[in-house]
């Protein structure tokens, strides 16, 4: 049987991982500045995370949500402490797409409305409504196409005001990433987020903060959306939540009330997933990873700004992007092939850095050295 061919793959098989490093089946070590697409939050195979899962596996791995699972409440309590969302409610699921799907559905239940507002270059997942709210027609199947979703330019306050004046009373939700990931590390301005909050208050619209990639401490604070004067109604979470173990969830403001069977999941909040997620929060707290994220992120941004060959360096914490000019278009491949460094990308010309929140300065310096050498060699080859 063949695997369904949906991704272009690097010809590398990773068989071992620890901290900021991974090894292939030939024993070659790589520095991971990609974090498996922002999933690795506390470092690969962190010993506390491994122990938590192993201990839970020896007790019980799974039972359905038809019974009380104490680990779910433990996770909710720890999330409240680390995120500061003490009065919010938690619904657990399995992925970022599922988290956004449930957030949008819940907003429609709550408001009784159908219209969704999303933004250009936004990415919210590949399931039915989440993909309809994603600005990429090539992954939206005909069955997913709907008139219920409108798109506006990102950070355009004039367009946002005009839209609400025209359609605000029909709107169920606004969904926005605090920092667009797949879209290329585009940061929502503080004033734009405040305007969304104010307009949602005025028109009774649910503000959904898609924090799947930019949340969970990656920006240096728990949620990138939480600028002064802004708190969303629903926060969606996944990627870094389980450090590689599949888990997602939404945090729901107290004014949105639950009703039996309005949401549901078979695997969401299972014993192993909760153990993994608890381990992540415990490590984040004990090792002060949000503080480390801000410190190392600021250092990387400062050092990257000194490299004249790259352009438009932007980001927060350890969610950083920069543009690669045309004459250096082979930079990502060279970093991987010649210097054994994994990075991410966004089309057409952005390199994305999404490493573990535990990345240290020595590892950051190793990346910077590899980057400078790669650029110099590409420039030299171009001039020959």
C-alpha positions as CSV (number, residue, x, y, z in Angstrom):
1,X,0.0,0.0,0.0
2,X,1.3,3.5,-0.9
3,X,1.0,6.5,1.4
4,X,-1.2,9.2,0.0
5,X,1.2,11.8,-1.3
6,X,0.1,15.1,0.3
7,X,3.4,16.7,1.4
8,X,6.8,17.3,-0.4
9,X,9.2,15.5,1.9
10,X,12.9,16.0,2.8
11,X,14.7,12.8,2.3
12,X,15.5,12.5,6.0
13,X,14.1,10.0,8.5
14,X,14.3,11.3,12.1
15,X,14.6,8.5,14.6
16,X,15.8,10.2,17.8
17,X,15.3,13.6,19.5
18,X,16.4,15.3,22.6
19,X,16.0,19.0,23.6
20,X,16.7,21.2,20.6
21,X,18.3,18.4,18.5
22,X,17.1,15.5,16.4
23,X,19.0,12.6,14.7
24,X,18.4,10.8,11.5
25,X,18.6,7.0,10.9
26,X,22.3,7.5,9.9
27,X,23.1,9.1,13.3
28,X,23.5,12.7,11.8
29,X,22.5,15.4,14.3
30,X,20.4,18.4,13.4
31,X,19.6,21.6,15.2
32,X,15.8,22.0,15.3
33,X,14.8,25.6,14.8
34,X,11.4,24.6,13.4
35,X,10.0,22.6,16.4
36,X,8.0,20.3,14.2
37,X,5.9,23.3,13.1
38,X,5.8,25.1,16.5
39,X,4.7,21.9,18.3
40,X,7.8,21.3,20.4
41,X,7.3,23.7,23.3
42,X,9.5,22.3,26.1
43,X,12.1,20.4,24.1
44,X,12.1,17.0,22.4
45,X,11.5,14.0,24.8
46,X,11.8,16.2,27.9
47,X,12.4,13.7,30.8
48,X,9.5,15.0,32.9
49,X,7.2,14.8,29.9
50,X,8.3,11.2,29.2
51,X,7.9,10.2,32.8
52,X,4.4,11.7,33.1
53,X,3.2,9.8,30.0
54,X,4.9,6.5,31.0
55,X,3.4,6.6,34.5
56,X,-0.1,7.4,33.1
57,X,0.3,4.6,30.5
58,X,0.8,2.1,33.3
59,X,-2.5,3.2,35.0
60,X,-5.0,3.8,32.2
61,X,-4.5,5.2,28.7
62,X,-8.0,5.8,27.6
63,X,-11.6,5.8,28.6
64,X,-14.5,7.8,27.1
65,X,-15.8,11.2,28.3
66,X,-18.8,9.4,29.7
67,X,-17.0,9.2,33.1
68,X,-15.2,11.7,35.3
69,X,-11.5,12.0,34.3
70,X,-9.8,13.8,37.1
71,X,-6.8,14.7,34.9
72,X,-9.0,17.0,32.9
73,X,-9.8,19.1,36.0
74,X,-6.1,19.1,37.0
75,X,-5.2,20.4,33.5
76,X,-7.9,23.1,33.7
77,X,-6.6,24.2,37.1
78,X,-3.0,24.3,35.9
79,X,-4.0,26.2,32.7
80,X,-5.8,28.7,34.8
81,X,-2.7,29.3,36.9
82,X,-0.2,29.6,34.0
83,X,-2.4,31.4,31.5
84,X,-4.2,33.7,34.1
85,X,-7.6,32.8,32.7
86,X,-9.0,31.8,36.0
87,X,-12.7,32.3,35.2
88,X,-12.6,30.7,31.8
89,X,-14.0,27.2,30.9
90,X,-12.0,24.4,29.1
91,X,-13.2,22.1,26.3
92,X,-10.6,19.6,25.2
93,X,-10.2,18.1,21.7
94,X,-7.3,16.8,19.6
95,X,-6.0,19.3,17.1
96,X,-5.9,23.0,16.2
97,X,-8.3,22.5,13.3
98,X,-10.8,20.8,15.7
99,X,-10.3,23.6,18.3
100,X,-11.1,26.3,15.7
101,X,-14.0,24.2,14.4
102,X,-15.5,24.0,17.8
103,X,-14.8,27.7,18.6
104,X,-16.7,28.8,15.4
105,X,-19.5,26.4,16.1
106,X,-19.8,27.6,19.7
107,X,-19.9,31.2,18.6
108,X,-22.8,30.4,16.2
109,X,-24.6,28.6,19.0
110,X,-24.1,31.5,21.3
111,X,-25.1,34.3,19.0
112,X,-27.7,32.5,16.8
113,X,-25.9,33.9,13.8
114,X,-24.1,32.4,10.8
115,X,-21.5,35.0,9.5
116,X,-17.8,34.6,10.2
117,X,-15.1,37.3,9.6
118,X,-11.6,36.1,8.9
119,X,-8.5,37.9,7.4
120,X,-6.3,37.7,4.4
121,X,-3.4,35.2,4.8
122,X,-5.1,33.6,7.8
123,X,-4.8,29.9,8.4
124,X,-7.2,28.1,10.8
125,X,-7.1,24.5,9.8
126,X,-8.2,21.9,7.2
127,X,-11.6,20.8,8.6
128,X,-14.9,22.0,7.2
129,X,-15.5,25.4,8.7
130,X,-11.9,26.0,9.8
131,X,-10.7,25.6,6.2
132,X,-13.5,27.8,4.9
133,X,-12.1,30.5,7.2
134,X,-8.6,29.9,5.8
135,X,-7.3,32.2,3.1
136,X,-6.0,29.6,0.7
137,X,-8.4,28.5,-2.1
138,X,-6.2,25.6,-3.1
139,X,-7.1,23.7,0.1
140,X,-10.8,24.6,0.1
141,X,-12.8,21.8,-1.5
142,X,-16.0,22.7,-3.3
143,X,-18.0,21.1,-0.4
144,X,-16.2,23.5,2.0
145,X,-17.1,26.7,0.1
146,X,-19.6,28.8,1.9
147,X,-21.1,32.3,1.8
148,X,-20.9,32.4,5.6
149,X,-17.2,33.5,5.7
150,X,-15.9,36.9,4.7
151,X,-12.3,38.0,4.5
152,X,-10.7,41.5,5.2
153,X,-7.2,42.8,4.9
154,X,-5.1,42.1,7.9
155,X,-4.5,45.1,10.2
156,X,-6.8,47.4,8.1
157,X,-8.9,49.3,10.6
158,X,-10.8,51.3,8.0
159,X,-12.0,48.2,6.3
160,X,-12.9,46.6,9.7
161,X,-15.0,49.6,10.8
162,X,-16.8,49.7,7.5
163,X,-17.5,46.0,7.6
164,X,-19.1,46.1,11.1
165,X,-21.2,49.1,10.1
166,X,-22.5,47.1,7.2
167,X,-22.8,43.5,8.6
168,X,-22.0,43.6,12.3
169,X,-25.5,42.6,13.3
170,X,-25.2,39.4,11.2
171,X,-21.8,38.4,12.5
172,X,-21.3,35.4,14.8
173,X,-17.5,35.6,15.2
174,X,-14.3,37.3,14.3
175,X,-11.4,34.8,14.1
176,X,-7.8,36.1,14.0
177,X,-4.3,34.9,14.7
178,X,-2.3,37.2,17.0
179,X,0.7,36.4,14.8
180,X,0.0,34.7,11.5
181,X,2.1,31.6,11.2
182,X,1.5,30.0,7.8
183,X,0.8,33.5,6.4
184,X,4.4,34.5,7.1
185,X,4.8,35.9,10.7
186,X,2.5,38.9,10.3
187,X,1.8,40.5,13.7
188,X,-1.7,41.9,14.5
189,X,-1.2,45.4,15.8
190,X,-2.3,46.3,19.3
191,X,-4.7,48.9,17.9
192,X,-6.2,46.4,15.5
193,X,-6.9,43.9,18.3
194,X,-8.4,46.6,20.5
195,X,-10.7,47.6,17.6
196,X,-11.8,44.0,17.1
197,X,-12.5,43.8,20.9
198,X,-14.5,47.1,20.9
199,X,-16.5,46.3,17.8
200,X,-17.3,42.8,19.1
201,X,-18.6,44.3,22.3
202,X,-20.7,46.8,20.5
203,X,-22.3,44.3,18.1
204,X,-22.5,41.2,20.4
205,X,-20.0,39.3,18.3
206,X,-17.7,36.5,19.7
207,X,-14.0,37.3,19.4
208,X,-12.0,34.1,18.7
209,X,-8.3,34.3,19.3
210,X,-6.6,31.6,17.2
211,X,-3.7,30.8,19.4
212,X,-2.9,27.4,17.9
213,X,0.6,28.5,16.7
214,X,1.2,31.8,18.4
215,X,-0.2,30.8,21.8
216,X,1.0,28.7,24.7
217,X,3.9,31.0,25.5
218,X,5.5,31.2,22.1
219,X,5.3,35.0,21.9
220,X,6.9,35.4,25.4
221,X,3.4,35.7,27.0
222,X,0.9,32.9,27.2
223,X,-1.5,34.4,24.5
224,X,-0.1,36.8,21.9
225,X,-3.5,38.4,21.6
226,X,-3.6,39.7,25.1
227,X,-2.4,43.3,24.6
228,X,-3.6,46.0,27.0
229,X,-7.3,46.3,27.0
230,X,-7.9,43.0,25.1
231,X,-9.3,39.7,26.2
232,X,-10.9,37.3,23.7
233,X,-14.1,35.4,24.3
234,X,-12.6,32.1,23.0
235,X,-8.9,31.1,22.7
236,X,-8.1,28.1,20.6
237,X,-5.0,26.0,21.5
238,X,-3.1,23.0,20.2
239,X,0.4,22.6,18.7
240,X,2.7,23.4,21.8
241,X,0.0,22.2,24.2
242,X,1.2,18.5,24.2
243,X,4.8,18.9,23.0
244,X,4.1,16.4,20.3
245,X,1.3,14.4,21.9
246,X,-1.9,15.3,20.0
247,X,-4.2,17.5,22.1
248,X,-6.1,20.7,21.5
249,X,-8.7,22.8,23.3
250,X,-10.6,26.0,23.6
251,X,-10.7,28.3,26.6
252,X,-14.2,29.8,26.8
253,X,-15.2,33.0,28.6
254,X,-17.7,32.6,31.5
255,X,-20.6,34.5,29.7
256,X,-20.8,31.7,27.1
257,X,-22.9,29.0,28.7
258,X,-22.6,25.3,27.9
259,X,-25.5,23.0,27.0
260,X,-25.3,19.2,27.0
261,X,-24.3,17.7,23.6
262,X,-23.6,21.1,21.9
263,X,-20.0,20.0,21.6
264,X,-18.4,16.5,21.8
265,X,-15.4,14.4,21.2
266,X,-14.3,10.8,21.5
267,X,-10.6,11.2,22.1
268,X,-10.4,14.8,23.4
269,X,-9.1,15.0,27.0
270,X,-8.1,11.4,27.2
271,X,-5.8,10.3,30.0
272,X,-2.5,10.2,28.1
273,X,-3.2,13.6,26.4
274,X,-3.9,15.3,29.7
275,X,-0.8,13.8,31.3
276,X,1.3,15.1,28.4
277,X,-0.3,18.6,28.6
278,X,0.1,18.8,32.4
279,X,3.8,17.9,32.0
280,X,4.2,20.8,29.5
281,X,2.7,23.3,31.8
282,X,4.7,22.0,34.8
283,X,7.9,22.4,32.8
284,X,7.0,25.8,31.5
285,X,6.3,27.0,35.0
286,X,9.3,25.3,36.7
287,X,11.9,26.2,34.0
288,X,10.4,29.7,33.4
289,X,10.2,29.1,29.7
290,X,8.1,32.1,28.8
291,X,10.8,34.3,30.3
292,X,13.4,32.4,28.4
293,X,11.4,32.7,25.2
294,X,11.3,36.5,25.4
295,X,15.0,36.7,26.3
296,X,16.2,34.4,23.6
297,X,13.7,35.8,21.1
298,X,14.9,39.3,21.7
299,X,18.5,38.2,21.3
300,X,17.8,36.4,18.0
301,X,15.8,39.4,16.6
302,X,18.7,41.8,17.6
303,X,21.4,39.6,16.0
304,X,19.3,38.9,12.9
305,X,18.8,42.7,12.4
306,X,22.6,43.0,12.0
307,X,22.6,40.6,8.9
308,X,22.2,42.9,5.9
309,X,21.5,40.2,3.5
310,X,18.1,39.3,4.9
311,X,15.1,41.6,5.1
312,X,12.0,42.5,7.2
313,X,12.9,40.7,10.4
314,X,9.8,40.4,12.5
315,X,8.2,38.4,15.3
316,X,7.7,38.1,19.0
317,X,9.4,35.6,21.4
318,X,10.4,32.5,19.5
319,X,8.1,33.0,16.6
320,X,10.3,34.9,14.1
321,X,10.3,35.4,10.4
322,X,12.4,37.2,7.8
323,X,12.3,37.6,4.1
324,X,14.9,36.0,1.8
325,X,15.8,38.0,-1.3
326,X,15.7,36.2,-4.6
327,X,19.5,35.7,-4.9
328,X,19.5,33.7,-1.7
329,X,16.4,31.6,-2.5
330,X,18.3,28.4,-1.7
331,X,19.0,29.5,1.9
332,X,16.6,27.2,3.7
333,X,17.8,24.1,1.7
334,X,21.4,25.0,2.3
335,X,20.9,25.4,6.1
336,X,19.4,21.9,6.1
337,X,21.7,20.1,3.7
338,X,25.0,21.7,4.6
339,X,24.6,22.9,8.2
340,X,22.0,20.4,9.5
341,X,19.6,23.1,10.7
342,X,15.8,22.7,10.3
343,X,13.8,25.9,9.7
344,X,10.3,26.6,8.5
345,X,9.1,28.6,5.6
346,X,6.1,30.6,4.3
347,X,5.6,31.2,0.6
348,X,7.0,32.8,-1.3
349,X,10.2,33.8,0.4
350,X,9.9,33.7,4.3
351,X,12.0,31.7,6.6
352,X,10.2,31.0,9.9
353,X,11.9,30.1,13.2
354,X,9.7,28.2,15.7
355,X,12.1,26.3,18.0
356,X,11.5,24.9,21.4
357,X,10.8,27.6,24.1
358,X,13.8,26.1,26.0
359,X,16.2,27.1,23.3
360,X,19.4,28.5,24.9
361,X,21.8,31.2,23.7
362,X,24.5,28.7,22.7
363,X,22.0,27.0,20.4
364,X,20.8,30.3,19.1
365,X,24.4,31.3,18.3
366,X,25.0,28.0,16.5
367,X,22.0,28.8,14.3
368,X,23.2,32.4,13.7
369,X,26.7,31.1,12.7
370,X,25.2,28.6,10.3
371,X,22.9,31.3,8.8
372,X,25.8,33.7,8.2
373,X,28.0,31.0,6.7
374,X,25.2,29.8,4.4
375,X,24.5,33.4,3.2
376,X,28.2,34.0,2.6
377,X,28.5,30.8,0.5
378,X,25.4,31.5,-1.5
379,X,26.6,35.1,-2.2
380,X,30.1,33.8,-3.2
381,X,28.6,31.2,-5.6
382,X,26.3,33.8,-7.1
383,X,29.3,36.1,-7.9
384,X,31.4,33.4,-9.5
